[in-house]
Each structure stands twice: as C-alpha cells, then as structure tokens.
Amino acid sequence: MLNDIRCFMAACHRCDERLRAMIDRYGPDTFRCYIEAAKDLAEQAVRRRIVDLPNGTYTAEEFAEHNGHTDALYPVRCTLTVSDDALRFDLTESAPQTDGFINVSAATTLGAVVSPLLITLLPDLPINQGTLRPIEVVTAPGTICDARMPAPMGAGHIETGFRIGKLVTRLLADLQAASDNAFVRDHVMAPWQDSWSASFFYAPDEEGRLCPSPT
C-alpha cells in the first residue's frame, strides 16, 4: 500500500515537472488560451453528438430499497429532455431525503448521471469542463438526490447513486437505439445490475492475531 501511495506521489511530481516545462516553453498566456480552446472544442463535439438523438422528454423511475432503518421503497425519478444540442436531467421528483445512509449530494448525483453518459454516448470524445456545458442536471434540495445536513450519506453512492446511473443508462439506451447515427446505435448499453461486491482476506497481523482486512 505504501508503494502504491509513493507511485501516486511520483506521478503527481512528474506531471508537475512536465506541466511547468510546457508553461516555461510556451508561456502562461498561450497555455491558458489552449485550455479554453480545448474546452470549446469538447463542447462543440458533445453538442454535435447530442443532435443525433431524437428530441423529446423521457422519464424513468427506479427505487432505493431500505434505508438502513426502514424497509421501504424510495423512488428515484429522472426526466430527460433532449433539446437539439443540449440534455437536461431532472431528478427533482425523487423521494425526500431520509434518516438512513442512502442519500446522496447534488455532486454525487452529477457524477452518477455523467458516468454512463461518457461511457455510452460520448466514449470517443475528450473529457474536460467543456464536455459538461451542454448537460444540465437539476435536483431539489432536501431530496434523496440532493440531501442536506444532517442527512446521512454513508452508502448513498452505491445505493441511490447506482439507481441514478441505471436510470440514465436506460434512458440513453432507448434514445441511442432510435438514432440515425450508426456509431451512436452501436454503443447502446443495457442497464446493468446495480450491485456492489467486496472481498475480505484474513491473515495474522505482526503479533499473530487473526484480523480481517478488507481489500
């Protein structure tokens, strides 16, 4: 584990050296100019891809099951609107936040929406801030998809977060299958089982005691 951490640190140091060398060579103004150009190009590419989807409004629903305290169903509802070259994901009609650990923040909801989008609709396009400009994710504060203090969120990313990803995958699959673009159709992905697996290994510690260590 320590060697893994050292590798991460070494990669960061190397990246810092290369970045500084590039800025020294071309100057900070040119560097900033190309950063903005990269964002603009990514945005244009994403908008061209969205145009290949049929316009309209589409809704799907999933349920988070059991919040750790109560055996109940908590609806996660997403309405996707395709407007020419922009996408709007509206999750405001999802369940109110609960006193269990299945809530997620608005930032986690954004990640859960964007991840399947990058995999299925935009797998060949660059990823930067410009990629997100044509994509709007709307949440309502105080809901399971935009929880506020003191709502717990310990397992939200693998509970509600997985449900959001599943919803977006399902919505995109229908839209991509109806596209006139063969590349878009070829990258349709069926919704996957929203589960999470973990492996546990047991071994004696330095003092000979048998202790579990999750990996």
C-alpha positions in Angstrom: 0.0 0.0 0.0 2.8 2.4 0.8 4.4 1.7 -2.5 1.1 2.4 -4.3 0.9 5.8 -2.5 4.6 6.5 -3.4 3.7 5.8 -7.1 0.8 8.2 -6.9 3.0 10.9 -5.5 5.7 10.2 -8.1 3.2 10.5 -10.9 2.0 13.9 -9.5 5.5 15.1 -9.2 6.3 14.1 -12.8 3.1 15.7 -14.0 4.1 18.9 -12.2 7.5 18.9 -13.8 6.2 18.3 -17.3 3.5 21.0 -16.9 5.9 23.5 -15.6 8.3 22.8 -18.5 5.5 23.3 -21.0 4.4 26.6 -19.5 8.0 27.8 -19.4 8.3 26.9 -23.1 5.1 28.4 -24.4 4.2 31.0 -21.7 1.1 31.1 -19.4 -1.0 33.2 -21.8 -0.6 30.6 -24.6 -1.2 27.8 -22.1 -4.5 29.4 -20.9 -5.6 30.0 -24.5 -5.2 26.4 -25.4 -7.0 25.2 -22.3 -10.0 27.4 -23.2 -9.8 26.1 -26.8 -9.8 22.5 -25.6 -13.0 23.2 -23.6 -14.7 24.9 -26.6 -13.8 22.0 -28.9 -15.1 19.5 -26.4 -18.3 21.4 -26.1 -18.8 21.5 -29.8 -18.2 17.8 -30.2 -20.7 16.9 -27.5 -23.3 19.2 -29.0 -22.9 17.6 -32.4 -23.3 14.2 -30.8 -26.5 15.2 -28.9 -28.0 16.4 -32.2 -28.0 12.7 -33.3 -30.6 11.9 -30.6 -34.3 12.4 -31.1 -35.8 15.5 -29.4 -38.3 14.9 -26.7 -38.9 14.3 -23.0 -38.4 10.9 -21.5 -39.0 9.7 -17.9 -37.8 6.6 -16.0 -38.0 5.5 -12.4 -36.1 3.2 -10.0 -36.3 2.6 -6.3 -33.8 2.6 -3.5 -34.8 -0.2 -1.1 -34.4 0.0 2.7 -32.5 3.0 4.1 -30.8 1.0 6.9 -33.7 1.7 9.3 -36.9 1.2 7.4 -37.8 -1.4 4.9 -39.5 0.9 2.4 -39.1 2.0 -1.2 -37.7 5.4 -2.1 -38.4 6.4 -5.7 -35.6 7.9 -7.8 -37.2 9.6 -10.8 -35.3 11.1 -13.7 -36.9 13.1 -16.6 -34.5 13.6 -19.6 -35.2 16.4 -22.0 -33.4 16.4 -25.4 -33.5 19.9 -26.9 -31.5 19.9 -30.1 -27.9 20.1 -28.8 -28.5 20.0 -25.1 -29.5 17.5 -22.4 -31.4 18.2 -19.2 -31.7 15.6 -16.5 -34.3 16.5 -13.9 -34.3 14.5 -10.6 -36.4 16.9 -8.6 -39.3 14.4 -8.3 -37.3 11.9 -6.3 -38.1 10.9 -2.8 -37.4 13.3 0.2 -34.2 12.7 2.0 -34.3 10.0 4.7 -32.7 9.4 8.1 -30.8 6.4 6.6 -27.5 6.3 4.7 -28.8 6.1 1.2 -28.9 9.8 0.5 -26.5 11.5 -2.0 -25.4 15.0 -2.5 -26.0 17.0 -5.7 -22.3 16.5 -6.7 -22.7 12.7 -6.4 -25.9 12.9 -8.5 -24.0 14.8 -11.2 -21.3 12.1 -11.2 -23.9 9.3 -11.4 -25.5 11.0 -14.4 -22.4 11.8 -16.3 -20.6 8.5 -15.9 -22.9 6.4 -18.1 -23.2 9.3 -20.5 -19.5 9.3 -21.0 -19.4 5.6 -21.5 -22.3 5.1 -23.9 -22.9 8.4 -25.8 -19.5 10.1 -25.6 -16.9 7.3 -25.4 -14.6 8.8 -28.1 -14.7 12.4 -27.1 -12.3 14.4 -24.8 -13.4 15.0 -21.2 -13.0 18.4 -19.7 -15.2 21.2 -18.3 -16.4 21.9 -21.9 -17.9 18.4 -22.1 -20.3 19.3 -19.3 -21.6 22.6 -20.7 -24.4 21.1 -22.8 -25.5 18.9 -19.9 -27.8 20.2 -17.1 -28.5 18.1 -14.0 -31.3 19.5 -11.9 -32.0 18.4 -8.3 -34.2 19.7 -5.5 -32.6 20.4 -2.1 -33.8 18.1 0.6 -34.4 15.1 -1.6 -32.7 11.8 -1.8 -30.6 13.1 -4.7 -29.7 16.4 -3.1 -29.6 15.8 0.6 -28.7 18.4 3.2 -27.4 18.3 6.8 -28.0 16.2 8.9 -29.0 13.6 6.4 -26.5 10.6 6.4 -24.8 9.6 3.1 -22.5 6.8 4.0 -23.7 4.3 1.3 -25.6 6.7 -0.9 -23.1 6.4 -3.9 -23.7 2.6 -4.1 -27.4 2.8 -3.3 -29.2 5.8 -4.8 -26.1 6.6 -6.9 -26.3 3.3 -8.7 -30.0 3.7 -9.2 -29.4 7.1 -10.9 -26.8 5.5 -13.2 -29.1 2.7 -14.0 -31.9 5.2 -14.9 -29.6 7.3 -17.2 -28.3 4.2 -18.9 -31.9 3.0 -19.6 -33.0 6.4 -20.9 -29.9 6.7 -23.1 -30.3 3.2 -24.5 -33.7 3.9 -25.9 -32.6 7.2 -27.4 -29.4 5.8 -28.9 -31.2 2.9 -30.4 -33.5 5.4 -32.2 -30.6 7.5 -33.5 -29.8 7.7 -37.2 -26.1 7.7 -36.3 -24.6 4.2 -36.6 -21.9 4.9 -34.1 -24.4 6.1 -31.5 -26.5 3.0 -32.1 -23.5 0.6 -31.8 -22.7 2.0 -28.4 -26.0 1.3 -26.7 -25.6 -0.3 -23.3 -28.3 -2.2 -21.5 -28.9 -1.3 -17.8 -26.7 -3.4 -15.6 -27.4 -4.9 -12.2 -26.9 -2.3 -9.5 -24.9 -4.3 -7.0 -21.6 -3.9 -5.3 -19.2 -6.7 -4.3 -16.4 -6.8 -1.8 -13.7 -9.4 -1.0 -12.3 -9.9 2.5 -9.0 -11.6 3.3 -7.9 -12.8 6.7 -4.3 -13.2 7.8 -2.4 -12.9 11.1 -1.0 -9.5 12.0 2.5 -8.7 13.2 1.6 -10.1 16.7 0.0 -13.3 15.4 -3.6 -12.2 15.8 -6.1 -13.1 13.1 -7.7 -9.8 12.0 -9.9 -9.1 9.0 -8.5 -6.6 6.4 -10.9 -5.6 3.6 -9.4 -5.1 0.2 
